[in-house]
Amino acid sequence: MEITWYGHSCFRLTERNFATVVTDPFDHKVVGYDALKLKAEIVTVSHEAPGHNNTDAVKGSTHALTGAGEFEIGSVFITAVQTGGGKKSKEKTRNTLYVFDYDGITVAHLGDLQEVPSQSEVEALGTVNVLLVPVGGGSSLNAAKAAEVVSLIEPNIVIPMHYATDDSKVKLEALSKFLKEMGLGKVESQPSLKITRSGLPQETKVVVLDYQKG
């Protein structure tokens, strides 16, 4: 399968003979980057904010997922887990995490997660091969908390999102803080990530993607 990043928290997941997913499409006037021109059958929204819920930017979508549940659409199994927003919660935002299972390769998108998830929330996600994690602070995890989440979930691959870039208008921290928390220096970025089950690394590996233009 292939994972492509369009900036902020927006990714496209594609695999031949499976439904295409776009996560957290944004309003470019609010967050920067190029206007999105994407097509997908499935759009997921982690929470109601213009940086994450611009479903109109995705053409051809037949399913817009905005909350918890279990779904099977176009051979993709999706588990959606809600965090935050409860009376006892410190989190102000109701946020939905999504795990996409593409024939045994699982990709988890943490949305605008603000606090390190509980053990039960982590268990609800199941085994995660690829973790799309916010690292730039703002309304979501900062670098230190993001590193803690990575160690809890223990994915094969980590792809950071939701951090400061040249085209981002949102006030966020730089990627370098997260890389430092992970004990890494500079990581060479790549245009997209193509993965197979047999190609998953044993040790957790951080992959930095270049954001693509719309």
GIJO-V745740 format. One record per helix or strand of 3 or more residues. SS is the DSSP state (H for helix, E for strand). FROM is the first residue (numbers start at 1). TO is the last residue. If there is no record, write none. Layout:
# GIJO-V745740
ss;from;to
SS;FROM;TO
SS;FROM;TO
This chain:
# GIJO-V745740
ss;from;to
E;2;5
E;11;14
E;21;23
H;28;31
E;42;44
H;55;57
E;63;65
E;69;73
E;76;83
E;95;102
E;105;109
H;119;125
E;130;134
H;143;153
E;157;161
H;175;181
H;197;199
